[in-house]
Amino acid sequence: MAIGVVSFCLLTVMGLLSVGSSTLKQAIDQTVESQIAQKLAGEILLTPYSQLTKYAGTNIYFDDAGSSVAAVSDPRYKVQIFLTNPNYPGASNAPANTPIANSMQTVQMNIVKMPGDSASNRYTVQVPNSGN
């Protein structure tokens, strides 16, 4: 009887270990992605508005600790950066050469886990034109 109770308890614990390890892996991935997004958002917000185009269409690679690496050095995360026009009230009606049309830029960062993961998380930063 005692052996049956012990074996039942061990099987239950073994089943919970796999769930716990996958939850831990997801939490680590989410933490590292948030750190990457925060780092890039800070860099983008400190970039002069006139130089934001250098980020358009770029891919930046990071390792499993969130440190920037070269694409050839087995990266864990790939960040794709896109610049888009913001969508706020009145933006579509503003003529191209007016101050309101050049007052803000939306920067989208898609973070993809590598290798070969098709799912991505999107982070968005609104960058105001502060005159620099």
GUKEGU-707362 format. One record per atom (N, C-alpha, C, CB): x, y, z. Coordinates in steps of 0.001 Angstrom, whole numbers, padded with zeros to 6 digits, always signed. Glycine has a CB too. Layout:
residues N
XYZ
...
//
This chain:
residues 132
+000824-001199+000000
+000000+000000+000000
+000867+001262+000000
-000936-000001+001211
+001886+001246+000846
+002767+002411+000945
+003518+002640-000368
+003766+002231+002102
+003909+001560-001028
+004622+001692-002305
+003690+002304-003356
+005156+000307-002788
+002424+001959-003329
+001450+002532-004257
+001271+004025-004041
+000115+001831-004114
+001209+004454-002788
+001061+005883-002481
+002304+006645-002914
+000801+006098-000971
+003483+006105-002637
+004738+006755-003014
+004856+006847-004534
+005942+005989-002429
+004531+005780-005236
+004633+005814-006702
+003636+006804-007299
+004397+004412-007291
+002435+006881-006727
+001446+007859-007200
+001964+009282-007003
+000100+007673-006461
+002546+009554-005841
+003095+010890-005567
+004253+011218-006502
+003560+010987-004109
+005137+010257-006757
+006263+010497-007644
+005808+010777-009075
+007206+009307-007621
+004814+010058-009547
+004302+010302-010898
+003690+011699-011003
+003257+009235-011279
+003006+012131-009976
+002409+013463-009974
+003494+014536-010011
+001512+013652-008737
+004526+014368-009194
+005623+015336-009155
+006352+015359-010498
+006610+015000-008011
+006576+014207-011098
+007255+014166-012390
+006447+014896-013460
+007503+012716-012815
+005136+014767-013429
+004289+015484-014382
+004340+016982-014183
+002865+015012-014270
+004433+017421-012940
+004493+018856-012654
+005840+019461-013016
+004203+019108-011189
+006899+018668-012992
+008219+019186-013350
+008271+019668-014796
+009278+018119-013126
+007668+018934-015710
+007700+019357-017114
+006900+020647-017317
+007145+018241-018022
+005773+020754-016624
+004973+021983-016723
+005741+023157-016133
+003614+021814-016001
+006390+022939-015009
+007164+024000-014367
+008338+024460-015208
+007659+023534-013029
+009032+023522-015852
+010182+023910-016667
+009759+024676-017917
+010984+022676-017063
+008650+024296-018541
+008198+025038-019720
+007696+026431-019329
+007086+024258-020452
+007070+026548-018172
+006633+027867-017696
+007836+028748-017392
+005745+027728-016441
+008870+028170-016801
+010092+028925-016516
+010740+029410-017804
+011083+028065-015718
+010790+028563-018826
+011379+028953-020115
+010598+030106-020746
+011413+027747-021080
+009278+030050-020692
+008455+031136-021233
+008689+032435-020468
+006968+030757-021182
+008815+032344-019158
+009050+033545-018345
+010405+034165-018657
+008962+033207-016851
+011418+033333-018853
+012743+033847-019198
+012712+034527-020560
+013785+032713-019191
+012064+033890-021544
+011953+034492-022880
+011241+035835-022828
+011210+033551-023829
+010162+035905-022085
+009400+037153-021984
+010217+038244-021294
+008086+036917-021221
+010977+037884-020287
+011817+038862-019591
+012905+039401-020511
+012449+038235-018342
+013572+038514-021232
+014644+038948-022137
+014076+039801-023266
+015395+037728-022717
+012923+039423-023822
+012298+040231-024873
+011944+041622-024359
+011041+039535-025408
+011447+041713-023158
+011111+043020-022579
+012359+043869-022386
+010384+042844-021238
+013453+043247-021959
+014703+043989-021794
+015236+044479-023137
+015753+043115-021101
+015132+043641-024168
+015568+044047-025506
+014727+045221-026005
+015473+042859-026495
+013404+045113-025851
+012507+046186-026298
+012788+047479-025548
+011039+045777-026105
+013025+047386-024248
+013315+048584-023458
+014636+049219-023886
+013356+048241-021962
+015645+048393-024136
+016948+048903-024577
+016825+049625-025919
+017969+047752-024687
+016156+048986-026882
+016013+049602-028206
+015129+050844-028163
+015436+048595-029196
+014073+050810-027361
+013211+051987-027248
+013992+053168-026692
+011995+051687-026356
+014841+052921-025714
+015673+053993-025171
+016613+054572-026211
+016469+053488-023993
+017254+053692-026988
+018156+054160-028048
+017399+054967-029095
+018864+052972-028715
+016224+054486-029464
+015438+055157-030504
+014956+056516-030015
+014237+054288-030925
+014511+056596-028769
+014023+057866-028241
+015145+058891-028076
+013331+057641-026909
+016378+058436-027912
+017515+059354-027795
+018106+059746-029147
+018590+058727-026941
+017673+059082-030202
+018153+059401-031545
+017481+060676-032036
+017882+058229-032525
+018239+061602-032608
+017606+062799-033179
+016548+062404-034217
+018673+063722-033826
+015451+063134-034223
+014309+062811-035080
+014708+062718-036550
+013215+063856-034908
+015595+063570-036978
+016006+063586-038379
+016825+062350-038756
+016809+064842-038668
+017320+061594-037779
+018142+060420-038051
+017414+059097-037790
+019389+060478-037214
+016106+059154-037539
+015350+057935-037264
+015336+056966-038439
+013939+058287-036889
+015504+057478-039642
+015433+056622-040826
+016542+055570-040859
+015500+057470-042078
+017597+055746-040065
+018662+054742-040051
+018180+053421-039465
+019860+055254-039258
+017072+053439-038722
+016510+052215-038153
+015537+051510-039101
+015808+052533-036853
+015080+052202-040122
+014042+051653-041005
+014517+050384-041700
+013625+052693-042050
+013759+049314-041531
+014047+048063-042206
+015264+047313-041708
+014211+048321-043620
+015759+047654-040539
+016953+046984-040033
+016592+045745-039222
+017779+047945-039181
+017523+044834-039155
+017429+043654-038300
+018581+043712-037310
+017462+042325-039137
+018269+043540-036036
+019280+043543-034984
+019159+042209-034258
+019101+044767-033994
+020287+041593-033957
+020296+040256-033376
+020800+040291-031935
+021164+039314-034218
+020231+039407-031101
+020574+039348-029690
+020756+037897-029266
+019493+040034-028833
+021606+037687-028256
+021786+036340-027719
+020757+036057-026633
+023208+036163-027164
+020869+034909-025978
+019878+034511-024989
+019905+035346-023717
+020078+033083-024639
+020937+036177-023536
+021005+037071-022377
+020551+038487-022715
+022422+037107-021828
+020207+038732-023971
+019749+040052-024380
+020855+040983-024831
+019014+040681-023270
+022048+040447-025074
+023171+041258-025559
+023192+041236-027080
+024524+040741-024987
+023508+042366-027664
+023553+042482-029119
+024705+041655-029672
+023694+043959-029547
+024423+040900-030746
+025442+040056-031382
+025333+040193-032897
+025284+038562-030950
+026345+039695-033586
+026310+039678-035053
+025385+038560-035514
+027740+039491-035650
+024854+038693-036706
+023895+037715-037238
+024516+036332-037412
+023344+038197-038573
+025814+036260-037602
+026474+034986-037864
+026870+034246-036590
+027694+035214-038710
+026660+034833-035434
+027153+034237-034193
+026066+033515-033403
+027773+035303-033331
+025158+032837-034086
+024111+032027-033462
+023218+032853-032525
+024741+030872-032689
+022463+033804-033077
+021598+034638-032231
+020362+033871-031750
+021164+035892-032998
+019792+034335-030668
+018564+033744-030125
+017333+034548-030504
+018657+033634-028611
+017497+035876-030661
+016386+036769-030995
+016771+037637-032182
+015995+037650-029781
+015792+037886-033052
+015971+038828-034157
+014922+039915-033998
+015853+038116-035560
+015355+041163-034051
+014439+042298-033939
+014373+042976-035300
+014898+043308-032821
+013165+043044-035846
+012921+043730-037109
+012296+045080-036774
+011994+042883-038065
+012865+046152-037306
+012396+047498-036988
+011780+048125-038229
+013551+048377-036447
+010586+048699-038035
+009868+049364-039116
+009442+050747-038657
+008642+048533-039564
+009524+051716-039544
+009011+053061-039287
+007711+053227-040056
+010049+054160-039694
+006701+053716-039374
+005427+053971-040031
+004915+055338-039622
+004396+052879-039686
+004017+055848-040411
+003385+057106-040042
+002384+056836-038934
+002697+057774-041266
+002322+057721-037962
+001405+057482-036842
-000053+057624-037263
+001707+058447-035700
-000896+056992-036500
-002322+057088-036741
-002951+057783-035541
-002957+055681-036984
-003148+059068-035666
-003792+059837-034611
-004802+060773-035250
-002751+060628-033766
-005771+061277-034503
-006824+062108-035095
-006259+063287-035877
-007755+062618-034011
-006665+063414-037106
-006241+064526-037949
-005007+064241-038775
-005992+065714-037112
-004314+063154-038517
-003072+062865-039237
-003323+062610-040721
-002374+061660-038618
-004414+061955-041056
-004670+061641-042458
-005120+062868-043251
-005720+060550-042560
-005622+063883-042581
-006093+065088-043262
-005016+066162-043386
-007281+065652-042531
-003885+065978-042730
-002838+067000-042731
-002066+066970-044041
-001880+066797-041546
-001859+068127-044671
-001024+068183-045874
+000405+067748-045553
-001028+069607-046473
+001113+067260-046543
+002436+066670-046341
+003467+067640-045769
+002941+066130-047637
+003372+068911-046080
+004399+069861-045650
+004033+070650-044401
+004687+070815-046756
+003026+070243-043685
+002628+070963-042481
+003364+070422-041265
+001115+070867-042271
+003496+071227-040231
+004204+070772-039027
+003574+069529-038386
+004244+071893-038009
+002256+069381-038456
+001635+068219-037820
+001995+066931-038531
+000129+068379-037785
+002241+066983-039842
+002599+065783-040595
+004005+065300-040229
+002512+066057-042103
+004845+066175-039729
+006223+065828-039366
+006448+065873-037860
+007199+066769-040055
+005405+065673-037094
+005545+065840-035653
+005764+064541-034889
+004342+066515-035121
+005503+063402-035518
+005635+062138-034799
+005932+061000-035770
+004358+061836-033997
+006634+060005-035268
+006957+058813-036046
+006670+057589-035171
+008458+058832-036531
+006110+056555-035758
+005862+055314-035042
+006945+054313-035408
+004454+054753-035365
+007590+053764-034395
+008625+052760-034602
+008096+051435-034061
+009976+053169-033902
+008013+050438-034937
+007542+049109-034539
+008722+048156-034482
+006460+048581-035518
+008808+047420-033386
+009862+046426-033210
+009208+045054-033101
+010737+046737-031946
+009496+044181-034058
+009013+042804-034014
+010150+041927-033519
+008498+042327-035417
+009937+041267-032386
+010962+040401-031814
+010585+038956-032105
+011120+040641-030279
+011476+038264-032827
+011253+036885-033232
+012291+036007-032547
+011322+036732-034781
+011828+034924-031925
+012758+033951-031347
+013323+033097-032468
+012058+033062-030270
+014601+032802-032379
+015257+032032-033422
+015757+030730-032829
+016417+032829-034060
+016028+029758-033605
+015902+029692-035056
+014521+029207-035477
+016971+028779-035633
+014025+029784-036514
+012838+029307-037190
+011501+029485-036516
+013003+027947-037444
+011417+030242-035453
+010128+030455-034796
+009371+031534-035560
+010312+030856-033291
+008155+031230-035968
+007395+032189-036767
+006620+033186-035900
+006433+031450-037680
+006441+032883-034632
+005706+033790-033746
+006594+034968-033364
+005214+033046-032474
+005990+036135-033278
+006743+037315-032875
+005897+038175-031950
+007194+038124-034105
+006587+038973-031168
+005919+039943-030309
+006238+041331-030830
+006358+039786-028818
+005240+042183-030875
+005401+043524-031423
+005388+044548-030296
+004292+043833-032449
+006369+045438-030344
+006460+046551-029414
+006462+047834-030242
+007742+046444-028504
+005751+048837-029787
+005613+050084-030539
+006075+051256-029695
+004158+050294-030994
+006819+052170-030328
+007287+053382-029669
+006856+054567-030523
+008842+053363-029460
+006222+055541-029902
+005870+056801-030579
+006986+057799-030306
+004473+057360-030086
+007623+058288-031365
+008748+059210-031229
+008303+060598-031677
+009980+058724-032058
+008274+061564-030742
+007880+062916-031121
+009052+063675-031735
+007339+063674-029906
+008742+064608-032592
+009760+065488-033159
+009948+066640-032188
+009356+066004-034593
+011055+066590-031455
+011320+067634-030465
+012223+068735-031004
+011946+067027-029234
+012357+068763-032318
+013116+069841-032947
+014572+069532-033159
+013006+071061-032139
+015000+068306-032967
+016420+067991-033199
+016576+067008-034322
+017068+067436-031940
//
